[in-house]
Amino acid sequence: MLTRPQQLARIIVAQPPIGDGTIAPEIEIISSKAFHAAEGVEDWRVLYGGAHAFFRTESLGDGARLVAEVVAIAEEQGHFPDVDLRPEGVFVKTFSHRSGSLSAADARLAAAVSAAARRLGLEPDPSVLRVLGIAVVQGPDAHVRPFWTAALGYEPMGADDAVDPLRRSPHLWFQTMEPPKSGRGRTHIDVSVPRDRVDAYVAAALEAGGRLADDSHAPEWWTLASPDNHGVDLAAWSDDTDQAY
């Protein structure tokens, strides 16, 4: 499950790089805590897929000016983030591996992007940062990842995951149903949220009619159920874990 950091850490060694962005042996993967300890990264939150920030803009042109700055920073540093330009603002995600692993290069790029946003008079808004994942539960004799990768145009990652090769859509994670029930599958949603926002999100979901199904894993994640019993995990562990994964 995406909400379980120890399981994610175990499969990282099996991950191929994204594109030609191979992690060189001399690059040291760092934890979320180490990332947050770097100077100038206060605007950023570590969620599924890497370190994320969102900068509000008044127009598409304002956002395009920040995008131009991000491109220049990336070219200068030789480290290339994902950038999503919207009329409301600019999302930037930096990572050193398609699993979302971070290195010191991500902290350097994040600090430089934040500095550029400040020069342009743009404010960060971490309250909008959420990343969705989907946990697919399969029967003991089922192997459903090939179906899902074919249907969604995804690629396998490691032993248990599948990802959009262009990193647009939710990460999929596959687990065996316990106790086993042949011929039945189900899914639930994982939502990676900032540590400083998770309490508010849990409270809002409960206020909206949800129920707390399981808090035994808090403060890593909380399992909620909708009024009709669909499961959602709100996970904050990725934002402050001391594990380098």
C-alpha positions as CSV (number, residue, x, y, z in Angstrom):
1,M,0.0,0.0,0.0
2,L,1.2,3.5,-0.8
3,T,0.4,4.4,2.8
4,R,3.0,1.9,4.1
5,P,6.5,3.5,3.9
6,Q,8.4,0.4,4.9
7,Q,6.9,-1.6,2.1
8,L,7.7,1.2,-0.4
9,A,11.2,1.3,0.8
10,R,11.7,-2.4,0.2
11,I,10.8,-2.2,-3.5
12,I,12.8,0.8,-4.4
13,V,15.9,-1.3,-5.3
14,A,13.8,-2.9,-8.0
15,Q,12.8,0.3,-9.7
16,P,14.1,1.2,-13.1
17,P,14.8,4.9,-13.7
18,I,12.4,7.2,-15.5
19,G,13.5,8.0,-19.0
20,D,17.2,8.4,-19.1
21,G,17.3,9.9,-15.6
22,T,19.4,7.2,-14.1
23,I,20.4,7.8,-10.5
24,A,24.2,7.8,-10.6
25,P,25.9,5.8,-7.8
26,E,27.4,8.9,-6.3
27,I,23.9,10.5,-5.8
28,E,22.6,10.0,-2.3
29,I,18.9,9.6,-1.8
30,I,17.7,11.7,1.1
31,S,14.7,11.5,3.5
32,S,11.8,13.9,3.6
33,K,13.1,15.2,6.9
34,A,16.5,15.9,5.3
35,F,14.8,17.7,2.4
36,H,12.8,19.9,4.8
37,A,16.0,20.7,6.7
38,A,17.5,22.3,3.6
39,E,17.4,26.1,3.4
40,G,14.8,27.8,1.3
41,V,12.3,24.9,0.8
42,E,9.6,26.1,3.2
43,D,7.1,26.3,0.3
44,W,7.4,22.6,-0.5
45,R,5.7,19.5,0.7
46,V,6.9,15.9,0.2
47,L,4.0,13.8,-1.1
48,Y,3.8,10.8,-3.4
49,G,6.0,11.2,-6.4
50,G,8.4,13.8,-5.0
51,A,8.5,17.3,-3.5
52,H,5.6,19.5,-4.6
53,A,4.8,23.2,-4.5
54,F,2.1,25.4,-5.9
55,F,2.4,29.1,-6.6
56,R,-0.7,31.3,-7.1
57,T,-0.9,33.6,-10.1
58,E,-3.3,36.3,-11.3
59,S,-3.0,35.2,-14.9
60,L,-1.7,32.6,-17.3
61,G,1.0,35.1,-18.3
62,D,2.2,35.4,-14.7
63,G,2.4,31.7,-14.5
64,A,4.3,31.5,-17.8
65,R,6.9,33.9,-16.5
66,L,7.5,31.5,-13.6
67,V,7.6,28.5,-15.9
68,A,10.3,30.3,-17.9
69,E,12.3,30.8,-14.7
70,V,11.9,27.2,-13.8
71,V,13.1,26.1,-17.2
72,A,16.2,28.3,-16.8
73,I,16.9,26.9,-13.3
74,A,16.5,23.3,-14.5
75,E,18.8,23.8,-17.5
76,E,21.4,25.5,-15.3
77,Q,21.3,22.8,-12.6
78,G,20.8,19.8,-15.0
79,H,17.8,18.6,-12.9
80,F,14.4,18.6,-14.5
81,P,11.1,18.9,-12.6
82,D,7.5,18.4,-13.8
83,V,5.7,21.7,-14.3
84,D,2.0,22.1,-14.7
85,L,0.8,25.6,-15.8
86,R,-2.8,26.5,-15.0
87,P,-4.7,29.9,-15.1
88,E,-4.8,29.7,-11.2
89,G,-1.1,29.0,-10.8
90,V,1.9,26.8,-11.3
91,F,2.5,23.3,-9.8
92,V,6.1,22.2,-9.7
93,K,7.2,18.7,-8.7
94,T,10.8,17.7,-8.3
95,F,12.2,14.1,-7.9
96,S,15.3,12.1,-8.5
97,H,13.6,8.8,-9.3
98,R,10.1,7.9,-10.6
99,S,9.3,6.3,-7.3
100,G,9.5,9.9,-5.9
101,S,12.9,9.5,-4.2
102,L,14.7,12.8,-3.4
103,S,18.3,13.9,-3.5
104,A,20.1,17.0,-2.6
105,A,19.5,18.1,-6.2
106,D,15.8,18.4,-5.5
107,A,16.4,20.6,-2.5
108,R,18.7,22.9,-4.5
109,L,16.1,23.1,-7.3
110,A,13.2,23.7,-4.9
111,A,15.0,26.6,-3.2
112,A,15.9,28.2,-6.5
113,V,12.3,27.9,-7.8
114,S,10.9,29.4,-4.6
115,A,13.4,32.3,-4.8
116,A,12.3,32.9,-8.4
117,A,8.7,32.9,-7.4
118,R,9.4,35.5,-4.7
119,R,11.2,37.7,-7.2
120,L,8.0,37.6,-9.4
121,G,5.8,38.4,-6.4
122,L,4.1,35.1,-6.4
123,E,2.9,33.4,-3.2
124,P,3.0,29.6,-2.4
125,D,-0.3,27.9,-1.5
126,P,0.4,24.5,0.0
127,S,-3.2,24.0,1.0
128,V,-4.0,22.8,-2.5
129,L,-1.4,20.0,-2.5
130,R,-2.8,16.5,-2.6
131,V,-1.6,13.5,-4.6
132,L,-3.9,10.5,-5.3
133,G,-3.0,6.9,-5.4
134,I,-5.3,3.8,-6.0
135,A,-4.8,0.6,-4.1
136,V,-6.1,-2.4,-6.1
137,V,-6.9,-5.4,-4.0
138,Q,-6.8,-8.7,-5.8
139,G,-7.7,-12.3,-5.0
140,P,-5.0,-14.8,-4.0
141,D,-4.8,-16.4,-7.5
142,A,-5.3,-13.2,-9.5
143,H,-2.6,-11.2,-11.2
144,V,-4.4,-8.1,-12.3
145,R,-1.5,-5.6,-12.9
146,P,-1.2,-6.6,-16.7
147,F,-4.9,-5.7,-17.1
148,W,-4.6,-2.4,-15.4
149,T,-1.4,-1.4,-17.2
150,A,-3.0,-2.2,-20.6
151,A,-6.2,-0.4,-19.8
152,L,-4.6,2.7,-18.5
153,G,-1.4,2.8,-20.6
154,Y,0.7,2.5,-17.5
155,E,4.1,0.9,-16.9
156,P,5.0,-1.7,-14.2
157,M,7.1,-0.3,-11.3
158,G,8.9,-2.7,-8.9
159,A,7.0,-5.8,-7.7
160,D,3.6,-4.3,-6.8
161,D,3.1,-0.9,-8.5
162,A,2.1,0.6,-11.9
163,V,2.6,4.2,-12.9
164,D,1.6,6.6,-15.7
165,P,4.9,7.0,-17.7
166,L,4.2,10.8,-18.0
167,R,3.3,11.1,-14.3
168,R,-0.1,12.7,-14.9
169,S,-2.5,10.1,-13.3
170,P,-2.7,8.3,-9.9
171,H,-0.1,5.7,-8.9
172,L,-1.5,2.2,-8.7
173,W,-0.5,-0.3,-6.0
174,F,-1.6,-4.0,-6.0
175,Q,-2.1,-6.1,-2.9
176,T,-3.6,-9.5,-2.1
177,M,-6.9,-9.6,-0.2
178,E,-6.6,-10.7,3.4
179,P,-8.3,-12.9,4.3
180,P,-8.3,-14.3,0.7
181,K,-11.6,-14.3,-1.3
182,S,-11.3,-15.7,-4.7
183,G,-13.1,-14.0,-7.6
184,R,-13.5,-10.7,-5.9
185,G,-11.5,-7.5,-6.2
186,R,-11.9,-4.0,-4.8
187,T,-10.1,-0.7,-4.7
188,H,-9.6,2.1,-2.3
189,I,-8.1,5.6,-2.6
190,D,-4.9,6.8,-1.0
191,V,-4.5,10.5,-0.7
192,S,-1.0,11.9,0.1
193,V,-1.4,15.2,2.0
194,P,0.9,17.6,3.8
195,R,1.6,16.9,7.4
196,D,0.4,20.4,8.4
197,R,-2.9,19.8,6.7
198,V,-3.9,16.3,7.5
199,D,-5.8,17.0,10.7
200,A,-8.0,19.5,8.9
201,Y,-8.6,17.1,6.0
202,V,-9.6,14.3,8.4
203,A,-11.9,16.6,10.3
204,A,-13.5,17.9,7.1
205,A,-14.2,14.3,5.8
206,L,-15.8,13.3,9.1
207,E,-17.9,16.5,9.1
208,A,-19.0,15.7,5.5
209,G,-20.5,12.4,6.7
210,G,-17.5,10.0,6.7
211,R,-16.5,7.8,9.6
212,L,-13.2,6.9,11.0
213,A,-12.6,3.3,10.1
214,D,-9.1,2.8,11.5
215,D,-6.7,5.2,13.2
216,S,-4.3,2.5,14.5
217,H,-1.6,3.6,12.0
218,A,-1.9,7.3,12.9
219,P,0.0,9.6,12.6
220,E,1.2,7.9,9.4
221,W,-2.3,7.6,7.9
222,W,-5.9,7.5,8.8
223,T,-8.4,5.1,7.1
224,L,-11.8,6.8,6.5
225,A,-15.0,5.4,5.1
226,S,-17.6,7.2,3.1
227,P,-21.3,7.0,4.0
228,D,-21.6,4.1,1.6
229,N,-18.4,2.5,2.9
230,H,-15.9,3.4,0.2
231,G,-12.4,3.5,1.7
232,V,-10.0,6.4,1.7
233,D,-6.6,6.6,3.4
234,L,-5.4,10.1,4.2
235,A,-1.6,9.7,4.5
236,A,0.9,12.2,5.8
237,W,3.9,9.9,6.4
238,S,5.7,10.9,3.2
239,D,6.0,14.5,4.3
240,D,8.2,13.9,7.3
241,T,9.5,10.4,7.2
242,D,13.2,9.9,8.2
243,Q,13.5,7.0,5.8
244,A,15.3,7.6,2.6
245,Y,13.3,5.7,0.0
